[in-house]
């Protein structure tokens, strides 16, 4: 099942690592460490193989993909031997990357995006295409009358206003082209009434938001522990230090606020209350593509005895995110093939701020993900709702 993976932000660190990783897996140069879809509970014949993934994408920058991969190797993110061994394969992907459309109305740009997606699908005779947003985090979307329904949106896009943020314009183009859409960022994406209705009309599935790779991953494990042991969390404060392009983007207060909201949701919805404390994100340029999170949790036990837990997480953001991007592309493509439409709530395991999810417990999310993957198996039981 040849499947297209169209990356928004295709020359960024996460996208480049995803592409190099998939090419290395296809060539047998590395193992699938970090790929959830290669675990026994999720792996199955319904998922497209790594060898069946065909990559393309858009970006506003023009640095050649091979140069981006070399820079990541120099930074210790990618093994240099893989970059050197995959020169021809990276050149093939490079030919499938397109500049982000500029100029004209948003309707004009959306038409150009749809054209790129459909030509990519037709050129490679792909069964389907999954559009994955791994671009920089956007500030929260400002309300607009065009967000209300598809007819109002279509009319508004032809005017001079910037009606949709970039993530939503790509979402609009994806569903219009009949492609599924995954938002790995906390940006708005399809979370507008008009786009939800449009996705339903085009009968495509979508998933998001904000890949869960570090501090929030640990929160989704630890918060249920406190809740299940009936321990009162008095405060939970975290400081995140990160460099790279994402860190630079989050130096903008509006983008930073959008990210923090996404990270905090797990505590309130798991504990049933919000403890004191905040999550802070600071840009430290020298960290490059690596990030460090330090959290302090104070809690009360029996008879009000005060206690505390501290943890430090130091990881490489791209190496943590890239296998999840591949997992989501494979699972979303299989869901599309099985006839699923609308939000894929069973993929909540991968996200900080998951769509339509009623739990943030990683263990519960894992159980639901495995059940969902088994339903995608042609020999299994498949219900067709999103």
N, C-alpha and C positions, 0 to 999 in steps of 0.2 A: 504494500500500500504506500506508494510514493506520496510523501506529505511535504508541503512547503511550510517553512518556518520563516516568517517575515518579521524581522526585528526592527522596531522603531528605536533609533539610537544604536544603529548597527556597528558603528565604529567605537563605541564606548567600551569600557573595561569589562563589564558583565557580558555584553554581546560578544566581544572578541574572545573572551575565555570560553563562552558557550560554543562558539564556532570551532575553535581549536580543539576543545574537548570532544565534540562530536566527530570531527575529522579523525582525531587520534583513536577514538573508540572504533570507528569504521575500519581503520587501517590495522587494528590490533596492536597499537603501540602503547596502550594504557588500559587499566581496568576501570570498572564503573563505580569506584568508591565515591560515595556521596549521592549516587543516583537512586532515589527511592524506588523507581519503577523497575529496578533490577533485584529488589528483594522478593522472596517467595510469596509474601502476602499480596503483592501488587502486580508482579510480572505475569504476563499472559499473552496469548496469541492475538488478541484484539489490538494490542499496541503496535504502532509502526516501529520497525527496527531502526536502530541508529543509522544503518546503511541506507535506509529509505528516506532520511531527512534531507531536504534540499533547502539551502539557505539563501535568503535575499534580505533586502532591507533599505531603509531610508536613514539619512543622517544629515545634519546641517554642516558637519565638518567634512573635509575631503582627504584627510590623512589616509594613505593607503592602509588597508587592513594588515598587510604583512608588517608594515612599520609599527602599527599599534601593537601587534603581537610581539615584535622584537623589544619594544619599550617595556611591555609587561614582563618579558623574560628578564630584562635587565633589572627590573624592580623586584624580582624574586617571586612573581605571581605565577608565571608559566615556566615549565622546564624548557631551557634553550634548545635541547635536543629535539623536542617536538616541533618547535617553530621551524628549525632547520630542515626537518624531515618532511614538513607539510607545505613547502614552498609552492608547489604546483597546485595543490588543492586549495590553498588560500587565494591564489591567483584566479582560480575558477569562481570562487565565491565573490571575489572583488568585482567580477564582471556583472554580478547580479545586484550590486548595491547602487542606489539611486540617490541623487540629491533631494532633499526635502523641497517640495514645490514652494515657490514664493511668488508674490505679486498677484494682482487680480483680487476678486472676491473670494471669500471662503468656499463658496460653491465651486468656483474655478479650481481652487486647490484640491477640494475633495474629489472633483472629477479626475484630476491628474493622478491622485492617489489610487482611485478605483481602477484607472487605466493601467497603472503599474502593477497592481495586484492581479488583475485578470490576465494581463500579458504574461506575467510570471507563471501563473497557473497553466495557461495554455501552452506556453513555450516548453515547459517541462512535463506536460501531460500529467499533472498532479491530481490525485483523487480529491484533495482539499488543501486549503491553506489556513494556518493558524497565525494570526498577527499577535505578536507579543511586544508590549510596551516596556522597554528597559531604558527609556530616556530619563533625563533629569527630572527630579521632583518639581512640580508646579505649585504656586500659591493656590489657596482655596479659590474655587470658581465663584465669580460674582453672578448673582441671579440675573436672568434676562427673560423677557416674555417669550422668546423663541424656544425656551427650554420646555415649554408646557406640553407640546404635542408635535408629531412629525410634520403636520401641515404648516404650523407656525414656524417650525425650524427651517423647513425647505425655503419658505419665503424670506426669512430673516438672513439666511446664508448668502442670498444674492445681493444683499445691500452692502454698505461700506463698513458696517460694524464688525468687530471681532466677536462674534456671537459665542463661539466655542473655544475653550482652551485647546492647545495642540493634542493632548491625550484624547479628548472627546472628538476632535475632528478626525483623528485616526480611527477611533472607534466607529464613528459614523461611516467612514469610507469602508472599513472592514465589513460591517454588517451589510452595507449596500452591495458590496461585491460578493456576498454570500460566504464570507470567511468568519470563522470563530475568532474571539478576541480575548486575550489575557492581559490584565494590567498588573505588572509586577511592581508598580510604584504606588504611592499613596495619592496620586493625581486623580482628577475627577473621572476620567474615562467614560464609561457608559452609565454612570450614576446620575442620570438626568431623565425625567419622565419621558421626554420625546425619544431618547435613545433606547430606553427600555422597551417602549412600544415598537420602535423600528426593528430592534433585534427580534422581538416576538413576531412581527410581520414577515421577516425574512427567515424565521425558524432556524436561528443559529444559537449555539451555546456560547457562554462567556464566563470568565472567572476573574477573581481579584479579591482584595487589593493589597499591595505592599508585601513583598516576599519576606518571610519570617526566617531570618538567618543568624541572629545573634542574641542580644539581650532579651528581646521579646520571646524568642524560642525558649529561653530559660524561664521567663515569667510564666509561660504556658504550661511548664512542668511544675514549678514551685508553688504558684498560686493555688492550684487545686489541692496540693498537699496541705497547705494551711487550712483551706476550707474544709477538707474531709476530716482533719484532726481537730476541728473546732477551736483553732488557735486564732486569736484576734491580732490581725496585722495593724499595728498602730501607725507605722510610717513605712514608705517604700520610696527611696530616692535613688536616682541613677544619673550618672554622668557618662556621656558617650563622647569619645574623642575619635575623630576620623579625618583622613586626608583625601586625596584624590579628587576627581570631578564631583562626586556626590557630596563630599565634604564642602567643597567650594560653593556648590549650589545651595547647600543648607546654611551657609553663612548669611543668606538672605532671610530676614526675619519672617516673611510671609511663608516661604517654603519650609522653614524650620518649624513654624507653628503647625503646618499641615502634617509634617512627619511626627511631631510629638503627639498630636491627637490620635494618630494611628497607633502609636506605641502604647498609649495609656489605656486603650479600650479594654485590653485583656484583664486588667485588674478589677475595674468596676463591675464587669459582667461575670467574672469568675467568683469574686469574693462577695458580691452583692452590695458592696459599698466601696467608696474610694478612700483609702487611707491618706494620711498627710504625706506630703512630699511631691516632688516634681521630677520629670525626666529632662535632662539638659543635654543638648547636642552642641559640641564645639568643634570648629575646624582647626586641625593641626596639620599644616601643609607637609611637614616632614614625615608624617606617617604614611604618605602615599596611599596605596590601595589597602592598607591594613587599618584595623579599628580596634579600639580598646573600650570596654564598658566596665564600670565599677558601680556596684549597687550595694546599698546599705538598707537592711530590712530590720525594723524593730517590731517585736510581737510580744503578746502576753499569753502566758499559759495558765494552768490551774492556780487559783487563789491570787491571780493578777501578777504572778511572778514575771518580771520583765526579762526578755532575752533578745538576742540579735543574731542575724546571719549576714555575712558579707560574701560577695563573690566578684571575681574579675574574669572577664572574657576577652581574650585577645585573638583575633582571627583575621583572615584575608577575605574581604567582602566578596570579591569576584569569584574566588574559589568556592565559597559557600553558596553563592547565588547561582552560578552557572549550571550545576547539575539539576537544580530545581527548575530552571528555565526549560531544560530538555525534558524533564519529567512532565511539566505542565503542557508542553507542546504535544507530547505523545498521548497523554491522558485526554486532553481536550479534543485532539483529532479523533481518537477512538470514540469519545462521547458523541461527537458530531456524526460519525459514521453509524453509530447505533441509534441515531434519531433523537438524541437529547437536545432540548432547546432551553433557552433562558439561563438564569444563573446556576452555576454548578456548585451548589452548596457543599457537596461532598468533597470538594477540593480545599476546604477550609484549613486542612492540615498545613498547607503551604503559606498561609497568609497571616499577617498581623491583624488586618481589618477585613475579615472574610465576608463575602456577600451571603446574606440570608442564613448565617450560621447561628445556631442556638447554644453553642458551647465553644469555649476557648481552651478547654482541657486538651492537651496534646494527645493523651491516651485515648480519649473518646474520639477525637478527630481521626486518629490512626485507625481505630476500629471501623469507622464509617468509610474511610478511604479504601480500606481493604475490601469491604463489602461492595462498594461501588465498582472497584476494579474487577471483582469477580462477576458482577452483573454484566460487565462489558464483554466477558468471554462468550463467544458464540455458542458454547455448550452450556452456558449458565442461564440464570433467570434475569431478564432485563426489563426493568420498568422504564418507560420512555419519558418520564417527566424530568424537568430540570432540577 
